[in-house]
Amino acid sequence: MINTKLFTILLLLTICNSWAKNVNVIAIAPINGQVSSCQCGGRDMGGLAKIHTVSYNYKTIGPVLLNGNNMDLLGNKTKNNLILQQLSKMNIAAVGVGWAELKGELLPEIMNVKTAGLPWVNCNLFYAGNPLTNRSVRYELNGVKYVITSAISDIRVKSPLLEEHAKELKVLPVTKSIFNEFISYKEGTDIFVVLSDMSIEDENELVVSYKDDKPLLIITSNGEKGIDDKRNKGRVFILNPGSKGLQTWQASYDSTAKVFDFIKSPIDSSIESNSETATAVDIYIRVAGNDSVISRSMLVTDKSDMITVLKNEIILFYAPNCDDCREIIENSLPNTKKVMKQRIRYTDITNASNYQKLMDLQKKTGMMTYGMPVAFYNGVLYDGKEKVGELFKIILSKSKLGRKGY
């Protein structure tokens, strides 16, 4: 009889330990405005249609999460509406708010969660005196209880590209806001997750300050892709899932060993595209793929090869996850844009048709480019942060001297 009781106790402990290890979080790399698949490393990867399928593949395993910066800050309204509509049809437990989501036309959609159909979360951002979104999501699956929130650093909101709405945006202290949210749900929660568009400094402060015995997973865009073992500390683990929706990470927490195991899976051609989303993306690319609306009176067409350019226009090729591109766009572009009278066309190089435009310009000019961003201006290609930055300085200098034809 005693042996039977002992066996029963051991069996129950084994079951409990097995259950305790079944804590899973699924992190899909942020989309960064990449709606179609791209040829990356010779493989057909990413794209909303494949991500749609992936989101349901993990439906019974753990909450599927998307960090912030899924929108295209430089894209047109049609493109961002496409992203919002398709994401709302996917199996996503929570979506973080990044700086790319703070574009003026997107704010009403993000604030009206029911209309948007997406579980936006953020615990420290206010717009016009009101919380921008729900502060967090409490999610339960397979008996495991999750609390998921997101936070953004003040420095992200100070981007010149957001100056139109900067006065209405208020950012509360990051660490304090996150802890206040955790305290509200501490009892009965198995794991906390933060979707971060924070600076490294704010993330490090959170890591050092966190003292709870429950695991905390920070999903970030800072640092190198993958697991940040250098900054992991105690119960805190940091994961950068990458960019452009190219891969998925499954984070599984072992509560006995008190560590995470991470499995990376590419979103490639082995994954079947969702037909409905694939059709919507195809229509967008064929009908509304050009981000610029240009007056015909401003056009000059080279009849020899039909490459269309604007008089004194800058075509700026950029990549959504390019740090040098972001630096140029944030620091050098705003003043240049004023003197150029808006004649700057933004072109996302991760779009296949836009990449072909750059190839055509290289062929036309006989110039090769070897870095990003790339600017095409008055028949010349400028590549890399230094050359593009110098071009903008020259344009500004000429405008201050009152010269014509800049």
N, C-alpha and C positions, 0 to 999 in steps of 0.2 A: 504493500500500500504506500509506504514511504517512497519507494523507488518510483512508483507511478506519479506521485505528487511532484517529486523532483524532476522527473522527465517532463511533466506538464509545464512546470516553471521555466525550465530551459527552453522548451519549445516556444513559449510565449515571449521570452526574451529574444529568441532568434527572430521571431516574427516582427517584434517591435523594432529590432535593429535593422531588419530588412526594410521596414516601412520608413524608418528614419532616414535611410539613405536615398529614398525616392523623392528628393527635392531637386527639381530640374527647372532651369531657366533657358529659354531659347532667344538668342539675340541675332536678329538679321541686320546686316550692315546697312547703315542709312543710305537712302537712294540718291541723295544729292542731285535731284532733278533728272536722273538717268532713266527715262521711261522705256526705252528700247534696249535690247541686248547689245553688247559690244564684243568686238573681237579682241580679247585680252589673252596674250600669250598663246595665240593661235587657236583659242577656244571661244565658242559662242557662249557668253556668260551674262548673267544678270538680266534685268528687264522686268517690268511690272508683271508680265504674264507668268513668268517662272516663279516670281516671289509669291504671287497669288497661290500657286500650287503648293509651294513650300510651307506657307502659313497653315494650310490644312493638314499637311503631312505630320505636323507636330501637335495636332489638336489634343491628343490624349496623353501627351508626354509632359508638357509644361506650358506656362504662359509665353506666348510669342510676343516679343517686344521690339519696338523700333525707337532708336534714339532720335534726337532732333536733327534738323537740317536735311529733311527729305524733299523739301520744296526747292525750286530753282529761283534764288533771289533775283537773278538777272533775266529770268524767263518771262514769257508773256502770261496773261491771265488764263488763256485757253490751256496752256500747258500745265499750269499749277492746278486748275480745276480738274483736269484729267487725273492728276496724281491724287487729289483729294477724293474724287469719285471712286477710283479703283481701290484705293486703300480702305475705303469704307466698306467694301465688299469682302475684305479678307478677314481671316481669323487672327485678329491682333488684340491683345489684352490691354496694351497701353502704348501711347506714342508720346515721346518727349517733345518739348518745345525748344528749338534752337534758334539762332539768329536769323536763319533763312525763312523761318515761319513768321517773322515779325514784319514782313512786307505789308504795307498798308491794306491792299486789297484782300489779303488773307485773314486779317484780324477778325472781321465779323464772322467768318466761317469757323475759325478756331474757338472763338468765344461762345458761339452758339453750338454747343456740343451735340444737341439732339439733331440739329439740321445737318451738321457736318457728318454725323454718323460715325465719328471716330472717338476713341477714348483718350483725348488729350489730357495730359497731366502736367502740372507745374505748381510748386509750393512757394515760390518767392517772387512772382512777377504779377504786377498789377497794371491795368490799363484803365485810364480815366477813373481811378479810384476804386475799381472793382477787380477781384481776382480774375486773371485772364482765362483760366480753365478750372476744372476740378483740381483740388490740391493733390489728390492721390487716388489710386485704385486699390481696393482690397479684393484679392482674387483667391479663389480656392479651387484646387484640383487634386483629385486622388487623396483627399484628406490633408493636404498641405496648404497652409495659409500664407499668402504673400501680401506684402504691402509695397506698392510700386509708386514712386513719385519721380519728378524731374526737377532740376534746378539749373539756373543760368547765371553767369557772372555779369556784374555790371559792365565790365570792359567789353563784353560781346554786344551789349545793347548800344554802346556809344559809337558804333560804326557809322561813318558818314552816309552810308546807303540807307540808314534808318532815321536820318535826321528829321524827316517829315513828321514822324510820330514820337520822336524822342521825348518831347515834353509831356506826353500823355503816359509814357511808360515809367514805372517805378520799380526798382529792383531792391528787394529786402536782403539783408545779410544771409549768405548762403547756408553756412553751417547751422546757425540758429534756426532758420526756417525748416531745414531738414529734420533736426532733432525735435522740434515742436510737433512735426507731423508724426514722427516715430512714436513719441510719447503717447499720442492719442490712440495708437493701435498696438501698444507693446504687449498687452496681455493676449495670449493665444496666437500670436504671430510666429511663424517658423523662420522667415527670412525677409530681410529688407532689400529692396533694389532701388538704386538711384540712376536715372538716365541723365547723364551729365553733359551740359554744354558750358561747363565751368572752366576757368583757367586752371593751370596746373597748380598754382599757388593755393587756390581755394580747395581743390581736391586734396592736396597734401594736408591742409588744415583739418579737413573732415576726417582723413585717415588717422591723424594723430589724436583727434578729440574723441573719436568713437570708442566707447568703453563697454558697450552692451555685449552680452554673451551670445546673442543671435548673430548669424552671419550677415554681412553686408556686401552686396555685389554692386560695384560701380561700373556702369557701362559708359565708356567715354570715347571721344575722338582724339584725345591727346596721346602723344607718344607713338611708339611703333605699334603696328598691328599685332594683335595677339595678347598674351598674358603679360602683365607688367609685374614680374617677380621682384623688381627692385623697389617698387612702392607698396607691394602687398605687406600688410602688417596685422598680426593677430587674427581677428575674425574678418578683416576687410580684404577684399579681393578686387582687382581692377582688370577690366577687359576692354580692349579696343577691337571691335568686330570688323573694322575695315571701312570701306566706302563703296559707293555706287551700286549697292545691292548685289555684290559679287559673291557673298558667302554667308553661311549661317554657322553660329557657334552654339553648341549645347553645353551648358554649365551644370554639372551634377554635383551636389554637395553631399559629402559623406560626414554625417554628424558624429560618427564614432571617431574617425581620424581627424575630423574638423578641418577638412581641406576640400577644395573643388577639383574635379576632373573636367577637362575641357576637350571637346571634340569639334574640329572644324570641318565643314562640308562645303565644297564649292557649289554655287548655283550655276550649273553649266548645262550643256546639251543633254545630259542624262535625265534632266527633269522636264517633264512634259509641260508645255505652256497651257495656261487656262485659255480656252478658246474665246470666251467673251471679252476678257481683258486684252488678249492679243488683237482682236478685231478693233477695239477702241483705240489702241495705240497705233495700229496701222492707219486708221482713218485720220488720226491727228497728224501723223508724219506726212501723209499725202496731201492733206487739205490745209493744215495750219502749222506746219513744221517750222516756218520762218518766223523768228522772234521779232522781226522788224516790220513796221508798217511805214512805207516810204512814199512820199509824194512823187508822182511821175515827173513833175516839173524839175525835180532835183536830180534826176537820173542822167548819167552819161554812160553810154554803152560802147564797149570796144567791139566793133563789128567783126573783127578778125576771129575772135574766139568766143564772143557773146558773154564774156564775164562782165557783169554789171557792177559799177562802183558809183559812189557819190562824189560830187565836187567837194574837195577838201574834207572828205569823210574819213574817219578812222574805223576800220573793222578790227575789233579786238577779239582774238581767239583765246579762250580760257578753258580751264578744266575745273569742275566744281570743287574738287578736293586738292587743288594746287595752292600751296601756301604762298608762293611768289605771286600767283594770280590774285589771291585775296589781298595781299599787301599792296599791290598796284591799284586794285579797285578801291580799297579803303583809303589809301593815303595820297595817291597821285592823281587819281581819276576825277574826283569831285571838282577841283578848280579847273582842270582841263575841259571838263564837260561844259562848264559855264561859258568859256570863251569859244568853244566849238558850237555853241547854240544847239546842243542836243544831237549833233551829227556824229554820234558814236553808235556803231552797231555791235551788239554783244553776240558772240557766236560760240556756243558750247561745243568744244572739239570732240567730246565723247559721243556726239551724234554722228552717225556714219556719213550722212549727207554733208554735214558741216566740215567733217574731216576732208571730204573730197574737194570742198571749196578751197581749203588750204593747199591741197595738192595741185589744184588748177592754178592757183596764184603762184606757186613755186615754179610751175612749168612756164607760166607767162613771163615772169620776171627773170627766170634763170637763177634764182636765189634759193638756197636751201636753208631751212630753219632747224635748230638743234636744241631749243629750250622753250619753256612756256613762261609767261604768256607770249603771244605773237601779235604784233600790230601791223596792219597794212595801211599805209598812208602815202598818198601822192605817188603811187607806183613803186614804193619800196617796202620790203618786209623787214621788220625789226623783231628780233627774237630775244627772249630772256628778260628778267626783271631790270637789269641795268640798262640795256639798250632801249627798252620801252619807256622806262622812267626818264631817261635822257631825252627821248623824243618829246615827252610831255613837257619837260622843262623848256625845251626850245620853243614849243608852241606857246607856252605861257610868256616866255621872254619876248617873243615877237608881238604878242597881243599887247603887252605893256608899253612897247615902243610905238604902238599905233600903226604897225605895218599891215598892209593889205595882203590878202591871199594866204593867210596862215590856215 
